[in-house]
Amino acid sequence: MSEVFSGTLPSIVTASFASSFILMLSVGNLGGRLAWAAVSDKIGRPATFHMFTLGSIAIYASLPTIIQQVVQNQSAASLGAFCGLSVAAISMFGGVYSILPAYESDLFGTKYVGANHGKMLLFSSTAAIAGPSSFLYLKSLSEKAAITDLVSKIDPAAFKEKFGSDVSALDTLIEAKTVTVTKLMEIVPPGVLDPTPFLYDTSFYSIAAAIGVGAVAHAMIRPVNPKWYEKVE
């Protein structure tokens, strides 16, 4: 929140605002566990999970555009939309965990729901480790690309004066955190846009694509073939 928006709306996006945003996400997580469970009772669990997948795709795919609107127009309304959609996405995350055991029972029966849910939690834990790491890796790639683009617009003499090395040593300077987007913005020509707010765009699109795969997988779920039913002796 602070990294992306504080430079654009410093009077709004303060440390207090960022803390409140985290609180909102927590409320969304808890509220989603209650609200989505009620929704699933009304429309059914398959339809609710379709809402989770398709809704999440729309949310994550739209966030880069909303960020762009905030930056270009300094729009507090777009910032509110970003916060609202983030809470909605987290509410779906909470909703999944509240509905999943019952949905597993619907699909595979109740006898082994404990074992089935344990397997789901195992994969969920794996995703909880791999997901943030992948997210940060994509962000680092975007950051490196942004740095390279900024350097191409900077006078080599100004770069050497600022960092004490030629542009040819850029990769080494990036790895050492000597060259950063913030430091480069101090010597770029006037009118060059700060790319910091857009460093997460690739990550958001990648998340939307990954959920898209999940949406297709969920749409392919069919009832278990009777030949696999446990025989009663």
N, C-alpha and C positions, 0 to 999 in steps of 0.2 A: 504493500500500500504506500508506504513512505517513499520507497525507491522510485515507484512509477509516477506518483501524483504530487509529491510534495513540492517539486520544482515548478509545477504548473499552477497549483492552487495552494500556495504556502499558508494562506490565511485560514484555510479550511482543513487541509490535511496536516494536522499537528500530531504530536506524539499521543495526545489525549484521543484524537480522532482515530488513530491507528489502533489504540487499545480498545476503543469502543467497537471498532470493526471486528476485532478478534472475539469480543463478547457476543456480537451479533451472530458470528459464525457458530459459536457454541450453542446459542439459543436456537439457531436454525437446525443444528444437529439433533438437539433434544426434541424440539417441536416436530421435526420430520418423523421421528420415531412414533409419535402419537398421531399426528395428522394423517400421514400416509397409510398407517394401519387402518384408520377409519375409512379412508378413501377406498382401500382395497376391499373392505367389507361391502362397499356399495357397488363397485364396478368389477370386482374380481381381481385376483392376484396376477393373472397373465396380462391383463390390460394395464394394471398398475406398473408392472415391470416394463411394458412397452413405453409407458410415459417416462419412466426413469431413463431408459436408453435414448429414445428419440429426443426427449426434452434436454438431456445432458449434451447431446450432440449440438443442438441449436444454441445452447448457452455458451459452451466453450468456443464454438466457431464464431460467435458474435462478439466475444470479449475484445479481440484485437480492434474491431471496428469501433467499439464503444470507447476504448482507450484513445484511439485516434481522434474521436470527437471531443473528448475531454481536453486533449493536448492542443488541438487546433483551435477550438472555440472557447477554451477555458470554461467549459460548461459544467456547472454544479449539478445540473439535471442529469447529464450523462454519468457523472460520478455516482449519483444516487442509483442510476440504473445498474452500474457496475456492482455496487454494494448489494442491491436487491437480487441480482442474478447470482452473485456469489453465495448469498444465503440460501437461495433456492437450490443451487447445486449441492450444497452441504446438507440441506434437508433431505434430498433424495438419497444421499449417502447414508444418513441415519435411517431413512425409510427402508432401505434395502435390508439392513440388519434386523429391523423389527419384523419384517414380513417373511424373510428368507426361510426360517424353519418351517413355517406353515406352508409355504409354497413347495418346499421339498417334500413335505408330507403329501401334498396334492399330487405331485408328479411321481413319487416313488413309493408311496405308502408310509405308514407310521412306524412299522416295526423296527426299521433301521435308521430312523431319522437322526438319532444321535450320532451314529457313525458317519452318515452322509454329511451332516452339518459340520462334523469335525474335519472332514476333508475339505469342505468349502472354506472353513476358517484357516486351514493350512495354506491354501492357495491365496486367500485374502492376505495373510501375513506376509507371504512372499511378495505380493504386489505392493504391500505397504513399505517394503524395503526397496524393491526395484523401482517403483514409481517415482518417488522423490529424487532418487539418484539419476534416473533418466531425465527427469524434468530439469535438474540442475545442469546435466551434461548438455542438453539442447540449448539451455540458456547460455552456457559458456561458449558454445559454437557461435551463437548469434552475437555474443559480445565480441568475440575475436573478429568476426566478419565486420561488425560495426567499427571496431578500431582500425581495421585495415582500410575501410572506406574513408574514415576521417583522415587517416595519415595521407591518403592519396590527394587530399585537398589542402594539405598543409605544406608550406614552403620548407624544403629540406633543411635550410639553414636555421629556420625557427625551431624545427624539431631537434636539431643537434644542440642548439643553445639551451633548450628546455631540459633535455634528457642526457646530454653529454655523449651521445652516440649517434651514429648514422642510422638511417632508416633500414639499412641492411641487417641491423641487429634487432629488428622489431620482434621476432619470435622469442628471442631470449629475454627481451625487456617485458614482454607480455607475461611470460612464465614467472618472472621475478616480481610481477605486480608493479613494476616501475612505470609502465605505460598503462593508463586506464582511460576510460571514456571521459571521466571527470577532468583529468589533467589535460587531455587533448582538447577539450572544449575551451580551455583557457587560451589556446593559441590558434584555433581555427579561424578562417576568415569570417567576417560578419555575415549573418544570414544563414549560417549552417545550422540545421536543426539537430538538437540533442537527441541521439537515438535511444537513450536510456529507457524511456517509457515503452519502447517497442521490442525490448530484448526478450520478452516472454511470448511474443506472437507465435513463433514456431512451436513452442511448448504447448500452447493452447490448441493450435491446429492439430498437433500430434495426438493430444488427449482426445479431441473430437474424433479423429480417425480410429483410435484404439477402441473407443466406445462404439463406433460404427461397426467394427468387427463383432463386438459383443452383441449389438442389436441384431445383426444377421444370425449369429449363433442362437440367440434367444428365439428368434422367429422360426428357427428350424426344429425347435423342440417338439417332439411328438409323444403321445402316450406310449408307455412301455409295451412292447409286443407281448401278448399273453403267453407265448412260449417260454418267456423268461420268468413267469410267475412261480413263486415257491409252491411246491406241491404239498398238499395237506395229507398226512398219513394217518 
